[in-house]
Amino acid sequence: MQDIEAISNLIKKEIRSYEDKIQTNDVGTVVSVGDGIATIYGLDKAMYGELLSFPHNVYGMVMNLNEDSVGCVLLGKDTEIFEGDPVHLTGKVVSVPVGDALLGRVVNALGEPIDGNGPVEASSTAPIESPAPSIMMRKSVCQPLETGIKAIDSMIPIGKGQRELIIGDRQTGKTALVIDTIINQKGKDVICVYCAIGQKNSTIAQIVTKLKDYGAMDYTVIVNASASETAPMLYVAPYAATSMAEYWMKQGKDVLIVYDDLSKHAVSYRALSLLLKRSPGREAYPGDIFYLHSRLLERACKLSDEYGGGSITALPIVETQAGDISAYIPTNVISITDGQIFLTTDLFNAGQRPAVDSGLSVSRVGSSAQIKAMKKVASSLKIELANYNEMLDFSRFGSDLDDTTKSILRHGAVLMEVLKQKQYSPLSMEDEVIDIYVAQSKALDEINPNEINASLERIRQNIAANHKEVYTAIKETKLLSDETKSLIDTAVSEVLKG
């Protein structure tokens, strides 16, 4: 028995001394490098997502933990890194600067300024990846985020804390729609973050110029990972932008964030995964691409009052090919978001701008993100447009139309004209309510369609000059009373008679 105990103690002593001999290194060596990916040997303690330090002030992020090596994406130029270079663990995750110092600035995916206006004097930093707020920290979406676009605020309302996908083919006005929404937040105490993924630098320069012209850069941050950047920078950009937005949300402020667009983000992640030698899955995308976007968009929410009541409203953009919304990435993001605004090429080419397809577009938050006045005037709008489109298809085959069909077609054509809107001219909620009410009252049904928008403008001018109480009543009470309706009717008859 004593012999067994002695052997046992000897084995335990050997195990303890063996563990003491094991050494783990904080310094590794680059085995191979290229296409923004580095393979490193010797980093036994590396953690997934950890920041690594390379020579020449280049940093990388761990994305593969293999048995004998570490796969790392480089957040900088890989031309300065060579085989045999030392790599150091930092013990930190990738972080970006956050705070009010970012307002009015254009920064890259790491929060470094690229607008030539000097360094960003940020007070603090935040990791690019953070857990989404729990269910108990959230509350239901109940406040409207006013886009200033009649077709959206009336039929597909967006609430503060909602995630609403904007989807459509290229050149259908997706970016124009979000830029108008950002311009419309002026004076509404909403901070905007525009994250450009894989866009041309010339396009971003035009957007910055427009936002400056309309005074919107004062409350906007632009995070630009342009098409000339490496795939890792495109991958990191939306997470970095969300961390910047979360800083203000935690302070109880409302934030609007735009991801333009997640199709290019998915492509950049596919490129990274293939370079890291991960197996492709469906349609050559890696299997975790759904998790990639879901953990990003899950961070957008409306916080409950006990956590400050702040919100992040996310407007992700996805580009389709030939209107195919059943493709892999579109269906992924549709299932993550709270609704979608579908823009079609046919409507855009027909001159209906914004080219919102009212049949395929939906908001799952619905009328809880509308004021009562808008809810009242726009309740039947979608059904009337559906009837109009059905009758329009039917009328192409039949020559003799009865009076009811003619009336539906005439009224539907008026509604389509009323929902047209020029770019960079978002309307106040009061103006939108007036326009939709006038259209629904059928006062414009006998007017030449080409003159409808000019007539609406004259009606609004008349109300602003002679019936100011209409604007005051809608703004303060959020209701459309019978008295307000009669004042609008008076203004309409005065203008149409004239």
C-alpha positions in Angstrom: 0.0 0.0 0.0 2.9 2.4 0.9 4.5 1.6 -2.5 1.4 2.5 -4.4 1.1 5.8 -2.4 4.8 6.6 -3.1 4.4 5.9 -6.8 1.2 8.1 -6.8 3.1 11.0 -5.1 6.0 10.6 -7.6 3.6 10.8 -10.6 1.9 13.9 -9.2 5.3 15.6 -8.6 6.4 14.8 -12.2 3.1 16.2 -13.6 3.5 19.5 -11.5 7.1 19.9 -12.7 6.1 19.1 -16.3 3.5 21.9 -16.2 6.1 24.3 -14.9 8.3 23.5 -17.9 5.5 24.4 -20.5 6.1 27.8 -21.9 3.6 29.9 -23.8 4.9 32.8 -25.9 3.5 36.3 -26.3 5.6 36.7 -29.4 5.1 34.8 -32.6 6.6 34.7 -36.1 5.0 35.5 -39.4 4.9 32.3 -41.5 3.2 33.7 -44.6 1.5 37.0 -45.6 -0.5 38.1 -48.6 -3.9 39.5 -49.6 -4.4 41.1 -46.2 -4.0 37.8 -44.4 -1.0 36.7 -42.2 -0.4 33.2 -40.8 1.5 33.3 -37.5 3.4 30.5 -35.6 4.0 30.5 -31.8 1.1 32.5 -30.4 -0.3 29.9 -28.0 -2.2 32.5 -25.8 -3.9 34.3 -28.7 -7.7 34.8 -28.3 -10.3 35.1 -31.1 -10.7 38.7 -32.1 -7.5 39.9 -30.2 -5.5 42.8 -31.6 -1.9 41.8 -32.7 0.9 44.2 -33.2 3.2 43.9 -36.2 6.3 46.0 -37.2 5.9 49.4 -38.9 2.9 50.2 -36.7 0.6 47.7 -38.5 -2.1 45.9 -36.5 -4.1 42.7 -37.1 -7.1 40.9 -35.7 -7.1 37.1 -34.9 -9.8 35.3 -36.9 -8.5 31.7 -37.1 -7.2 29.6 -34.2 -5.7 26.5 -35.8 -3.9 23.7 -34.0 -0.4 24.9 -35.0 -0.9 28.5 -36.2 -3.0 31.6 -35.9 -4.8 33.2 -38.9 -4.9 37.0 -38.7 -6.4 39.7 -40.9 -4.3 42.8 -41.3 -5.8 46.2 -40.6 -3.4 48.1 -42.8 -1.0 47.5 -45.7 0.4 44.0 -46.0 3.3 45.3 -48.2 5.3 46.3 -45.1 5.0 42.8 -43.4 7.4 40.0 -44.4 7.9 36.3 -43.4 9.9 36.0 -40.2 8.7 39.3 -38.7 7.9 39.2 -35.0 4.2 39.5 -33.9 3.2 40.6 -30.4 0.0 39.9 -28.4 -1.6 43.1 -27.0 -4.2 41.5 -24.7 -6.8 43.9 -26.2 -9.6 43.7 -28.8 -9.9 46.0 -31.8 -11.3 49.4 -30.5 -12.3 52.7 -32.1 -12.6 56.2 -30.8 -16.1 57.3 -29.7 -17.6 60.6 -28.6 -18.8 64.0 -29.8 -15.4 64.8 -31.3 -16.4 62.5 -34.3 -19.4 64.6 -35.3 -18.8 66.3 -38.6 -15.8 64.1 -39.4 -15.1 61.5 -42.1 -13.1 58.5 -40.6 -11.9 55.1 -41.8 -13.0 51.8 -40.3 -10.5 52.2 -37.4 -11.8 55.7 -36.5 -8.8 57.4 -38.0 -9.6 60.8 -39.8 -9.4 60.8 -43.6 -10.9 64.2 -44.2 -7.7 66.3 -43.8 -9.1 68.2 -40.8 -6.5 67.1 -38.2 -6.7 64.3 -35.6 -9.9 63.3 -33.8 -9.7 64.3 -30.1 -11.9 61.5 -28.8 -12.4 61.2 -25.1 -12.6 57.4 -25.0 -12.6 54.2 -27.1 -14.9 51.3 -27.4 -14.4 47.7 -28.7 -15.9 47.1 -32.2 -17.7 44.0 -31.0 -20.0 44.2 -28.0 -23.0 42.1 -26.8 -26.4 43.4 -27.9 -28.7 44.8 -25.2 -30.8 42.0 -23.5 -34.5 41.7 -23.9 -35.1 43.1 -20.4 -33.1 46.3 -21.4 -35.3 47.0 -24.3 -38.8 48.5 -24.8 -41.2 48.5 -27.7 -40.7 50.9 -30.6 -43.2 53.7 -30.1 -41.7 56.9 -31.6 -41.6 57.7 -35.3 -38.3 58.4 -37.0 -39.4 60.9 -39.6 -37.8 60.3 -42.9 -39.5 63.3 -44.6 -40.5 61.0 -47.5 -44.2 60.7 -48.0 -44.2 57.2 -49.4 -42.4 55.9 -46.4 -43.9 57.9 -43.5 -47.4 57.1 -44.7 -47.2 53.4 -45.7 -44.0 51.9 -44.3 -43.3 53.9 -41.1 -40.0 53.6 -39.4 -39.7 53.9 -35.6 -36.8 54.8 -33.4 -35.0 51.6 -32.5 -36.3 49.7 -35.6 -34.2 47.8 -38.2 -35.6 48.5 -41.7 -34.0 47.1 -44.7 -33.7 49.1 -47.9 -33.4 46.7 -50.8 -33.3 47.0 -54.6 -31.2 46.8 -57.7 -28.3 49.2 -58.3 -29.3 52.8 -59.4 -32.8 52.7 -58.0 -32.3 55.5 -55.4 -31.4 53.5 -52.2 -28.6 55.9 -51.1 -30.7 59.0 -52.1 -33.4 57.8 -49.8 -31.1 57.5 -46.8 -29.4 60.8 -47.5 -32.8 62.5 -47.5 -33.6 60.8 -44.2 -30.3 62.1 -42.7 -31.0 65.7 -44.0 -34.5 65.5 -42.4 -33.1 64.8 -38.9 -31.9 68.5 -38.7 -33.3 70.0 -35.5 -34.8 66.7 -34.4 -32.0 65.8 -31.9 -31.0 62.6 -33.8 -27.4 61.8 -34.4 -26.6 60.1 -37.7 -23.8 57.6 -38.6 -23.4 56.8 -42.3 -21.2 53.7 -42.9 -20.1 53.4 -46.5 -18.8 49.9 -47.4 -17.1 49.4 -50.7 -18.3 52.7 -52.2 -16.1 54.9 -54.5 -14.3 57.8 -52.8 -15.8 60.2 -55.4 -19.3 59.1 -54.3 -18.5 59.7 -50.6 -17.1 63.1 -51.5 -20.4 64.1 -53.2 -22.4 62.8 -50.2 -20.2 64.9 -47.8 -20.7 68.0 -50.0 -24.5 67.6 -50.1 -24.7 67.0 -46.3 -22.6 70.1 -45.7 -24.8 72.1 -48.0 -27.9 71.2 -46.0 -26.2 71.6 -42.6 -26.4 67.9 -41.9 -22.7 67.2 -41.2 -23.0 69.0 -37.8 -24.8 65.9 -36.4 -23.4 63.2 -38.7 -20.3 60.9 -38.7 -19.2 59.2 -42.0 -17.3 55.9 -41.6 -15.8 55.2 -45.0 -14.3 51.8 -46.0 -13.9 52.5 -49.7 -13.6 50.1 -52.6 -9.8 50.7 -52.6 -9.5 49.4 -49.0 -8.5 45.8 -48.2 -11.2 43.2 -47.3 -10.5 43.3 -43.5 -11.2 47.1 -43.4 -14.6 46.5 -45.2 -15.4 43.7 -42.8 -14.6 45.8 -39.7 -16.4 49.1 -40.8 -20.0 48.4 -39.8 -19.0 47.0 -36.4 -16.9 50.1 -35.8 -19.7 52.4 -36.9 -22.1 50.6 -34.5 -19.8 51.1 -31.6 -19.7 54.8 -32.3 -23.5 54.9 -32.4 -23.8 52.9 -29.1 -21.8 55.6 -27.2 -24.6 58.1 -27.9 -27.4 55.5 -27.3 -26.0 54.7 -23.9 -26.2 58.5 -23.1 -30.0 58.4 -23.8 -29.8 59.9 -27.3 -31.4 58.7 -30.5 -29.1 57.6 -33.3 -29.7 56.7 -37.0 -27.2 54.4 -38.6 -27.0 53.5 -42.3 -25.0 50.6 -43.6 -24.4 51.2 -47.3 -24.3 48.3 -48.2 -24.3 44.9 -46.6 -24.0 43.1 -49.9 -20.4 44.3 -50.3 -19.8 43.5 -46.6 -20.9 39.9 -47.2 -18.6 39.7 -50.2 -15.6 41.1 -48.2 -16.2 38.5 -45.5 -16.4 35.7 -48.2 -13.0 36.9 -49.5 -11.6 36.8 -46.0 -13.0 33.3 -45.2 -11.6 31.9 -48.5 -8.2 33.4 -47.8 -8.3 31.9 -44.3 -9.0 28.5 -45.9 -12.5 28.2 -44.4 -14.9 25.9 -46.4 -17.5 27.8 -48.4 -21.2 26.9 -47.9 -24.3 27.9 -49.7 -23.7 30.0 -52.8 -20.0 30.1 -51.9 -20.7 32.2 -48.7 -19.3 30.8 -45.4 -21.9 29.2 -43.1 -21.7 31.9 -40.5 -22.6 34.8 -42.8 -26.1 35.0 -41.2 -24.6 35.2 -37.7 -22.3 38.0 -39.1 -25.2 40.3 -39.9 -27.5 39.2 -37.1 -25.1 40.1 -34.3 -24.5 43.4 -36.1 -28.2 44.4 -36.4 -29.2 43.0 -33.1 -27.3 45.9 -31.5 -29.9 48.3 -32.9 -32.8 48.8 -30.4 -34.8 51.1 -28.3 -33.6 51.0 -24.6 -36.1 51.1 -21.8 -36.3 54.3 -19.7 -34.3 52.8 -16.8 -31.3 52.3 -19.1 -31.6 55.9 -20.5 -34.2 55.5 -23.2 -31.7 55.9 -26.1 -32.1 54.2 -29.4 -30.3 53.1 -32.5 -32.4 52.9 -35.7 -30.6 50.8 -38.4 -31.2 51.2 -42.1 -29.1 48.4 -43.8 -29.0 48.6 -47.6 -28.8 45.4 -49.7 -28.3 45.4 -53.5 -30.2 42.8 -55.5 -29.5 41.3 -58.9 -32.4 41.8 -61.4 -34.8 42.3 -58.5 -34.2 38.9 -57.0 -35.1 39.4 -53.3 -35.1 35.6 -52.8 -31.3 35.4 -53.2 -29.1 34.2 -50.3 -27.9 37.5 -48.7 -31.2 39.4 -49.3 -33.3 36.6 -47.6 -30.8 36.5 -44.7 -31.1 40.2 -44.0 -34.8 40.3 -44.6 -35.2 37.6 -41.8 -33.1 39.7 -39.4 -34.8 43.1 -39.9 -38.2 44.4 -38.9 -39.4 45.0 -42.5 -38.1 46.2 -45.8 -38.5 49.0 -48.3 -38.3 47.5 -51.8 -37.2 49.9 -54.6 -37.9 48.7 -58.2 -36.2 49.5 -61.5 -39.5 49.6 -63.4 -41.0 52.3 -61.1 -37.7 54.3 -61.2 -37.5 54.2 -65.0 -41.2 55.2 -65.2 -40.4 58.4 -63.3 -41.9 57.3 -59.9 -39.3 58.5 -57.4 -38.7 57.4 -54.8 -39.4 54.1 -56.6 -41.0 52.4 -53.5 -43.0 49.2 -54.3 -45.9 49.5 -51.8 -46.9 45.8 -52.4 -43.6 44.2 -51.4 -42.5 46.8 -48.8 -43.6 46.3 -45.2 -42.9 47.6 -41.7 -43.4 45.1 -39.0 -43.5 47.8 -36.4 -46.5 49.4 -38.3 -48.7 52.2 -37.1 -47.1 52.2 -33.6 -44.4 54.3 -35.3 -46.9 56.9 -36.7 -48.6 59.9 -35.2 -52.4 59.6 -35.0 -52.9 62.2 -37.7 -50.8 60.3 -40.2 -52.4 57.0 -39.2 -55.8 58.4 -39.9 -55.2 59.9 -43.3 -52.9 57.0 -44.6 -54.9 54.0 -43.2 -56.3 53.0 -46.6 -53.4 54.1 -48.8 -51.8 50.7 -49.4 -55.1 49.1 -50.3 -56.1 51.8 -52.7 -52.7 51.6 -54.5 -53.0 47.8 -54.7 -56.5 48.2 -56.3 -55.1 50.8 -58.7 -52.2 48.5 -59.8 -54.6 45.6 -60.2 -57.0 47.7 -62.3 -54.2 49.1 -64.3 -53.1 45.6 -65.4 -56.7 44.7 -66.1 -57.4 47.9 -68.1 -54.6 47.1 -70.5 -56.6 44.2 -71.8 -60.1 45.7 -71.8 -61.2 48.7 -73.9 -64.6 49.5 -72.3 -64.2 50.5 -68.6 -67.1 51.3 -66.3 -67.3 54.4 -64.2 -66.1 52.7 -61.0 -63.0 51.4 -62.7 -62.3 54.8 -64.2 -62.6 56.4 -60.8 -60.2 53.9 -59.2 -57.7 54.5 -62.0 -58.0 58.3 -61.8 -57.7 58.4 -58.0 -54.8 55.9 -58.0 -52.9 58.0 -60.6 -53.4 61.0 -58.3 -52.0 59.1 -55.3 -48.9 58.0 -57.3 -48.3 61.6 -58.3 -48.7 62.9 -54.7 -46.1 60.3 -53.5 -43.5 61.6 -56.0 -40.9 63.6 -54.3 -37.7 65.4 -55.5 -34.3 64.4 -54.0 -33.0 66.6 -51.2 -36.4 68.0 -50.4 -37.8 66.0 -47.4 -41.0 67.4 -45.9 -42.1 68.0 -42.3 -44.7 65.6 -40.9 -47.3 68.4 -41.0 -46.7 68.9 -44.7 -47.0 65.2 -45.3 -50.3 64.9 -43.4 -51.7 67.8 -45.4 -50.6 66.3 -48.8 -52.0 62.8 -48.0 -55.3 64.3 -46.6 -55.8 66.5 -49.7 -55.1 63.5 -52.0 -57.5 61.2 -50.1 -60.3 63.9 -50.1 -60.3 63.4 -54.0 -60.0 67.2 -54.4 -57.2 66.7 -56.9 -58.9 63.9 -59.0 -60.0 66.3 -61.7 -56.7 68.1 -62.1 -54.1 67.3 -64.8 -51.6 64.9 -63.2 -48.6 67.1 -64.2 -50.0 69.9 -62.2 -50.7 68.0 -58.9 -47.4 68.6 -57.1 -47.4 72.3 -58.1 -51.0 72.6 -56.7 -50.0 70.9 -53.5 -47.2 73.3 -53.0 -49.6 76.3 -53.5 -52.0 74.7 -51.0 -49.2 74.4 -48.4 -48.1 78.0 -49.1 -51.7 79.2 -48.7 -52.1 77.3 -45.3 -48.7 78.7 -44.1 -49.8 82.2 -45.0 -53.5 82.3 -44.1 -54.2 79.3 -41.9 -51.1 78.8 -39.7 -53.2 77.2 -36.9 -53.4 74.0 -39.1 -49.6 73.5 -38.7 -49.8 74.4 -35.0 -52.6 72.0 -34.3 -51.0 69.0 -36.1 -47.6 69.6 -34.5 -48.8 70.0 -31.0 -51.7 67.6 -30.8 -50.5 65.0 -33.4 -54.2 64.8 -34.3 -56.3 65.8 -37.3 -59.5 67.3 -35.8 -62.6 68.2 -37.8 -61.8 71.8 -37.4 -58.3 71.4 -38.9 -59.8 69.4 -41.8 -62.3 72.2 -42.6 -59.5 74.7 -42.6 -57.5 72.5 -45.0 -60.6 72.1 -47.2 -61.0 75.9 -47.3 -57.4 76.4 -48.3 -57.8 73.8 -51.1 -60.9 75.4 -52.5 -59.2 78.8 -52.4 -56.2 77.6 -54.4 -58.2 75.4 -56.9 -60.6 78.2 -57.6 -57.7 80.6 -58.2 
